[in-house]
Amino acid sequence: MKFEILDCTLRDGSYVNNFQFSASETYDLVKSLDGSGVDMIEVGHGVGLGASRGGYTRALESDEKYMEAAAKAIGKSRWGVFCIPGIASLDDLVIASDYDMDFIRIGIEPNGIDNATIFIEKAQQLGFSICVNFMKSYTASPKEFSKYVKQVSEFNIDYVYIVDSSGCMIPEILKKYIVEIQDLGIEQKIGFHGHNNLGMAVANSLTAINSGVDVIDVTLMGMGRSGGNACSEQMISVLSKSGKHTNIDPLISGKISEKYINKYMKDQPINLLDIASSETFKMMGIYVRI
């Protein structure tokens, strides 16, 4: 079963540092994440395109500076940005197309498809791979949610995303959403974006992959809004222990975090040394029993 990893540290993670990633940090992190084997990378203001001018905290750099940095740093990975209709404008999509960007993720709530239509059409014209992220997916029951997914799947998009914005899902609940979507028989790939308010982001993401989801989101050290996201270093290690190997070395991810992210996460309970120790014990065939 093939699945992909999308790193959104440079987007969702920017909530933690008040949207103050610099263009040079963006370049360095994109370069490092690309080299680590991450499949997809998302950059920019945490709220997405146009947020700095729309009443949200102004990011350190402009949307154009973030996209320019990513475009210069990217190698094998695919990269893109986030866009919420009404915060972003159609002109923002046109500007984004100047940077040879691969994908656009359009964020709407389950009942907000009408707001997304014109953005989907514009993104199609510009040649982007298109993902619709259903923010606050849990505000609709699994059955109701599948109806919204079916509606948006009738557009020529590439991905639909279950988004646990408040980190309130548990694996049993998430599985119901996934099954309802799969029963639709749609052509689009399915993604999952988990938050960690209940400490379930990694468990939920593993459930998503075990259930056939095509893409999961991670951030370095779990850096992200509210309770944070699925921690990349933990997630990659858990996948490896589950026999689901990726091209990403969790120890390399840890080194990237230590160099660029640790300074923003001083109060983060995730200990990179603990993760590294776990990987070392695994490689040595050592199992600790209590």
C-alpha positions as CSV (number, residue, x, y, z in Angstrom):
1,M,0.0,0.0,0.0
2,K,1.6,3.3,-1.1
3,F,1.0,6.4,0.9
4,E,2.6,9.9,1.0
5,I,3.8,12.2,3.7
6,L,3.0,15.9,3.6
7,D,5.0,18.2,5.9
8,C,3.3,21.4,6.8
9,T,5.7,22.7,9.4
10,L,6.2,25.9,7.4
11,R,2.5,26.5,7.3
12,D,0.7,25.1,10.3
13,G,3.8,25.3,12.4
14,S,4.0,29.0,11.9
15,Y,1.1,29.5,14.4
16,V,3.7,28.6,17.1
17,N,6.1,31.4,16.2
18,N,3.4,33.9,15.4
19,F,3.9,33.5,11.6
20,Q,7.5,34.7,11.9
21,F,9.4,32.2,9.7
22,S,11.8,34.1,7.6
23,A,12.4,33.6,3.9
24,S,15.8,32.2,4.6
25,E,14.4,29.7,7.2
26,T,11.8,28.7,4.6
27,Y,14.6,28.1,2.0
28,D,16.7,26.1,4.5
29,L,13.8,24.0,5.8
30,V,12.4,23.3,2.3
31,K,15.9,22.2,1.2
32,S,16.3,20.0,4.3
33,L,12.9,18.5,4.1
34,D,13.3,17.8,0.4
35,G,16.6,16.1,1.1
36,S,15.1,14.0,3.9
37,G,12.6,12.3,1.5
38,V,9.4,14.1,2.3
39,D,6.9,13.7,-0.5
40,M,5.1,17.1,-0.2
41,I,5.8,20.4,1.5
42,E,3.5,23.2,2.4
43,V,4.7,26.8,3.1
44,G,3.3,30.2,3.9
45,H,1.2,32.0,6.5
46,G,-0.6,29.6,8.8
47,V,-4.0,30.9,7.7
48,G,-3.0,30.7,4.0
49,L,-2.7,33.1,1.1
50,G,-3.8,36.7,1.7
51,A,-3.9,36.3,5.5
52,S,-1.4,39.1,6.2
53,R,-3.6,41.7,4.6
54,G,-6.9,40.2,5.9
55,G,-6.9,41.2,9.6
56,Y,-4.7,38.3,10.8
57,T,-1.3,38.7,12.4
58,R,1.0,39.8,9.7
59,A,3.7,37.3,8.7
60,L,7.3,38.2,8.8
61,E,7.5,37.8,5.0
62,S,5.0,38.3,2.1
63,D,3.3,35.3,0.4
64,E,5.6,36.0,-2.6
65,K,8.8,35.8,-0.5
66,Y,7.7,32.5,1.0
67,M,6.9,31.1,-2.4
68,E,10.1,32.4,-4.0
69,A,12.1,30.8,-1.2
70,A,10.4,27.4,-1.7
71,A,10.7,27.5,-5.4
72,K,14.4,28.1,-5.2
73,A,15.0,25.3,-2.6
74,I,12.8,22.5,-3.9
75,G,14.2,19.5,-5.6
76,K,12.4,16.1,-5.7
77,S,9.5,17.0,-3.4
78,R,6.2,18.6,-4.5
79,W,5.3,21.9,-2.8
80,G,2.3,24.1,-2.4
81,V,0.3,26.6,-0.2
82,F,-3.0,26.8,1.6
83,C,-5.9,28.9,0.6
84,I,-9.2,29.8,2.4
85,P,-11.8,31.4,0.0
86,G,-12.7,34.9,1.3
87,I,-9.3,35.3,3.0
88,A,-7.4,34.6,-0.2
89,S,-8.4,36.1,-3.5
90,L,-8.4,34.7,-7.0
91,D,-5.5,37.1,-7.8
92,D,-3.5,35.2,-5.1
93,L,-3.8,32.0,-7.1
94,V,-2.6,33.8,-10.2
95,I,0.4,35.2,-8.4
96,A,1.2,31.7,-7.0
97,S,1.2,30.3,-10.5
98,D,4.3,32.4,-11.2
99,Y,6.4,30.2,-8.8
100,D,6.0,26.8,-10.5
101,M,4.0,25.5,-7.5
102,D,2.7,22.0,-7.6
103,F,-0.5,22.0,-5.5
104,I,-3.0,24.2,-3.8
105,R,-5.0,23.2,-0.7
106,I,-8.4,24.9,-0.5
107,G,-9.7,25.0,3.0
108,I,-13.5,25.1,3.6
109,E,-15.8,23.8,6.2
110,P,-18.0,20.8,5.2
111,N,-21.0,23.0,4.2
112,G,-18.8,25.6,2.4
113,I,-18.5,24.0,-1.0
114,D,-20.2,26.9,-2.7
115,N,-17.4,29.2,-1.5
116,A,-14.8,27.0,-3.0
117,T,-16.2,26.5,-6.5
118,I,-14.7,29.6,-8.2
119,F,-11.3,28.8,-6.5
120,I,-11.4,25.3,-7.8
121,E,-12.1,26.4,-11.3
122,K,-9.4,29.0,-11.2
123,A,-6.8,26.5,-9.8
124,Q,-7.8,24.2,-12.6
125,Q,-7.1,26.8,-15.2
126,L,-3.7,27.5,-13.7
127,G,-2.8,23.8,-13.8
128,F,-2.4,23.2,-10.0
129,S,-3.0,19.8,-8.4
130,I,-6.0,20.6,-6.2
131,C,-6.9,19.4,-2.7
132,V,-10.0,20.3,-0.8
133,N,-9.4,20.4,3.0
134,F,-12.6,20.0,4.9
135,M,-11.7,22.0,8.0
136,K,-13.6,20.9,11.2
137,S,-14.7,17.7,9.4
138,Y,-16.2,16.5,12.7
139,T,-19.0,19.1,12.5
140,A,-20.7,16.7,10.2
141,S,-21.5,13.1,11.0
142,P,-19.6,10.5,8.9
143,K,-22.7,10.0,6.7
144,E,-23.3,13.7,6.2
145,F,-19.6,14.3,5.6
146,S,-19.6,11.7,2.8
147,K,-22.3,13.7,1.0
148,Y,-20.2,16.8,1.0
149,V,-17.2,14.8,-0.2
150,K,-19.4,13.3,-3.0
151,Q,-20.5,16.8,-4.0
152,V,-16.9,18.2,-4.2
153,S,-15.6,15.0,-5.9
154,E,-17.7,16.0,-9.0
155,F,-15.2,18.7,-9.7
156,N,-11.9,17.8,-11.3
157,I,-9.8,17.8,-8.1
158,D,-7.1,15.4,-6.9
159,Y,-7.5,15.1,-3.1
160,V,-10.2,15.3,-0.4
161,Y,-9.0,15.8,3.1
162,I,-10.5,14.8,6.5
163,V,-9.3,17.5,8.9
164,D,-9.4,17.1,12.7
165,S,-9.0,20.8,13.4
166,S,-9.6,20.5,17.1
167,G,-7.8,17.2,17.6
168,C,-11.0,15.7,19.0
169,M,-11.2,12.5,16.9
170,I,-10.2,9.0,18.1
171,P,-9.3,6.1,15.8
172,E,-12.7,4.4,15.9
173,I,-14.4,7.7,14.9
174,L,-11.9,8.5,12.2
175,K,-12.3,5.1,10.7
176,K,-16.1,5.7,10.2
177,Y,-15.3,8.8,8.2
178,I,-12.8,7.0,6.0
179,V,-15.2,4.0,5.3
180,E,-18.0,6.3,4.4
181,I,-15.8,8.1,1.8
182,Q,-14.4,4.9,0.4
183,D,-17.9,3.5,0.0
184,L,-18.5,6.4,-2.4
185,G,-16.1,4.9,-4.9
186,I,-14.7,8.3,-5.8
187,E,-11.5,8.7,-7.9
188,Q,-9.9,11.3,-5.6
189,K,-7.1,10.4,-3.2
190,I,-8.0,10.8,0.5
191,G,-5.8,12.7,3.0
192,F,-5.9,13.2,6.8
193,H,-4.7,16.2,8.8
194,G,-4.7,15.5,12.5
195,H,-4.2,17.7,15.5
196,N,-2.9,16.5,18.9
197,N,-5.2,18.1,21.5
198,L,-6.1,14.6,22.9
199,G,-2.7,13.2,22.2
200,M,-4.1,11.1,19.3
201,A,-2.6,12.7,16.2
202,V,-0.1,9.9,15.6
203,A,-2.5,7.1,16.4
204,N,-5.2,8.7,14.2
205,S,-2.7,9.1,11.3
206,L,-1.6,5.4,11.6
207,T,-5.3,4.4,11.6
208,A,-5.7,6.5,8.5
209,I,-2.9,4.7,6.7
210,N,-4.0,1.3,7.9
211,S,-7.5,2.2,6.5
212,G,-6.1,3.0,3.0
213,V,-5.8,6.8,3.2
214,D,-3.3,8.1,0.6
215,V,-1.7,11.1,2.4
216,I,-1.1,12.1,6.0
217,D,0.2,15.5,7.3
218,V,3.0,15.9,9.8
219,T,5.1,18.7,11.3
220,L,8.6,18.6,12.8
221,M,8.3,18.1,16.6
222,G,4.5,18.3,16.1
223,M,4.8,22.1,15.7
224,G,1.4,23.5,14.9
225,R,-1.7,25.4,16.0
226,S,-3.4,24.6,19.3
227,G,-2.4,21.1,20.4
228,G,0.0,20.7,17.5
229,N,0.1,18.2,14.7
230,A,1.3,14.6,14.2
231,C,4.9,14.8,15.1
232,S,7.0,13.8,12.1
233,E,9.8,12.1,14.1
234,Q,7.3,10.0,16.1
235,M,5.1,9.3,13.0
236,I,8.0,8.0,10.9
237,S,9.2,5.8,13.7
238,V,5.7,4.4,14.4
239,L,5.3,3.7,10.7
240,S,8.6,1.9,10.5
241,K,7.7,-0.3,13.6
242,S,4.4,-1.1,11.9
243,G,6.2,-2.4,8.8
244,K,5.2,0.6,6.7
245,H,8.4,2.1,5.6
246,T,9.0,5.5,4.1
247,N,11.9,7.1,2.5
248,I,12.3,9.4,5.5
249,D,14.9,8.7,8.2
250,P,13.5,9.9,11.6
251,L,16.9,10.6,12.9
252,I,17.6,13.0,10.0
253,S,14.2,14.6,10.8
254,G,15.4,15.0,14.3
255,K,18.6,16.7,13.2
256,I,16.5,19.1,11.1
257,S,14.3,19.9,14.1
258,E,17.3,20.4,16.4
259,K,18.8,22.9,13.9
260,Y,15.7,24.9,12.9
261,I,12.7,24.1,15.1
262,N,13.8,23.4,18.7
263,K,14.3,27.1,19.4
264,Y,10.5,27.6,18.9
265,M,9.5,24.5,20.9
266,K,11.1,25.0,24.3
267,D,7.9,24.1,26.1
268,Q,7.2,21.1,23.8
269,P,7.0,17.8,25.8
270,I,8.3,15.8,22.9
271,N,11.9,14.7,23.5
272,L,13.9,14.0,20.4
273,L,16.4,12.1,22.4
274,D,13.7,9.7,23.5
275,I,12.7,9.1,19.9
276,A,16.3,8.6,18.8
277,S,16.9,6.2,21.7
278,S,13.9,4.2,20.5
279,E,15.3,3.9,17.0
280,T,18.7,3.0,18.3
281,F,17.3,0.2,20.5
282,K,15.3,-1.1,17.5
283,M,18.3,-1.2,15.3
284,M,20.3,-3.0,18.0
285,G,17.6,-5.5,18.6
286,I,17.2,-4.3,22.2
287,Y,13.8,-4.3,23.8
288,V,13.3,-2.6,27.2
289,R,11.0,-4.4,29.6
290,I,9.6,-2.8,32.7
